Amino acid sequence: MKRIRIAKGCGYGRFLAESPVIIVACGDRKASPNWHVVDTTIALEHIVLAATALDLGTCWIGSFDEEDVRKTLKIPEKLEIIALIALGYPRKTLDLLPKILHLLRPRKKLKDIISMEIYGEPLRQKI
């Protein structure tokens, strides 16, 4: 099955073999040499938002064997494979690995990753 072959070349995305749908997003370098990557990623994000509204789960895959995906799906050379999206219903089982990872490496605090009006200026509440 093609999903299994694609999944083998996707380091962290081996779960793609179980995904009911894999969206392979391609951009046409010739049609839009400066914007094909941006246009394709905008379209992908719209797909992610629409899927979320339908209670579907998605996972963006940026690490994959492009040439293997190209050969497997017979994608022409003129197209650049930008990203893959796994699409399906989220698992019902409890997956403890993400919870453990968040304990070991917690998310950054919002105040540490955003600026207020000037880059590097800390976020402060306005009165």
N, C-alpha and C positions, 0 to 999 in steps of 0.2 A: 504494500500500500504506500502511496506517495507521502502521506502524512508521517509515517514512520521514518522514511528516508530523510525527509526535511528535518524532523526532530533530532535525528542523530547528529546533524551538523549545527545544532543550536545549543551548545554548552548548557546554560541555565534553562533553556526552553525545551528540555526533553519531554515535558508534559504535553507538548504539541501533538504527540502521537495519540493522546487520549482526547484531544479537542475535536468536537464535531465539525468545526469550521476553522480554517486558517485563511485569513485574508492576506494575500501577497500584494503589497502596494508598489506599483511601478510608476516612475516618472519618465517622460519622453524628453531627453536632453535636447533633441533637435527642435521640437515644438516650442520649448521654453527653456533655453539654455541657462538663464539666470534664476529662474523661479521654479523649476520642476520639483525640487526637493521641498520647498516651502509649500507649494500648491498641494503636493501629495500629502504632506503631513497635516495640513489644514483639513483636507478631506478625511484623513484617518481619524483625526480628533472629533470630527462631526459624527463619524460612525461610532466612536466610543461613547459619546454623549447620548446618541440615539439608543444604543444598546443598553446603556445604564437606565434610561427612561423606561425601557421594556423589561427591566429586572434581569438582564443578561449580564454576564461577566465578560470582561475582556482583559487581555494582557498584551502589552506592547513588547515586541521582540526586536531588538536592534542588533543583536549579536547572532549572526547566522552565516553559513557558508554560501555566499552569493552565487558562486559558480555551480555548486551542487543544486541549489534551488532552480537556477536558470536551466540547467540540463534536465532536471526532473520534470519541470513544467513546460519545457521548450519555449522559454521566454526569449524573444529576439534581442540581439546585442544592442540595438538602438535604445532599449529601455533600461533604466537603472532601477534595481530593486532597492527601495528605500527602507522598508520595514515590513515586518509580519505582525499580524494581530490574531491572537487566539480569541475565538468567540464561542460562547456557550453558556449553559446554566452553571452557576457556581456550585461547587461540591457542598453537600449537606454535612459531611463529616467534619469534625473539628480537627484542624491542622495546627498542631502545637508549634511547629518550627517557626513560623513568623512571629508568634508571641515570644518565644525564647530569644529570637534574634533582636526583637525590640527591647528586651530586658538587657541584653548584652551591649547593644548599640542603640540607645534611645534616639528618638527624633530630635533634631535641633529645635530649639525654642524659636518662635516666630521673631522675637526681638533680635535674634542673632543672625537672621538671614534677610531682613528687609531694612530699608533706609527710609527716612522721612525727608522728602523734597530734595535732598542733596545726598549723593552717594556717600555712604559711610556714616552719615548722621543717624544716630539711634532713633528708633521709633518712640515718640513721647505722646502721651495723651494731650490733645488740645483742649483748652478750657474755654 
